[in-house]
C-alpha cells in the first residue's frame, strides 16, 4: 500500500471530503495542516508545483491534486490501483 499525504486547512470542506473518501476506503494518511504550520505550506507549494489551494493530495510520489482530482480517479476505478502501487 502506498503512503498517502494530504495538505489541509481546518475550515476546508473539500479537505474534509477528501479525508472522508480515504477513511471510507480504510486508507491511513498523514495530514499536514498548512494553517498551523507555515513551513508545511511552503513544502506543499514546492511539491505541488505552485498549487496553493487545499487539499493537495499525494499517493506515494504521485501528486494526485485536489479532492475533485481524487474523486475523478475513484469514479474511473483508478484510485484503488494507485493506492496499491
Secondary structure, DSSP 4 states (H G I P E B T S, - for coil): ---EEEEE-TT-HHHHHHHHHHHHTT---EEEETTT-HHHHHHHHHHTTT--SS-EEEETTEEEESHHHHHHHHHTT-HHHHHH-
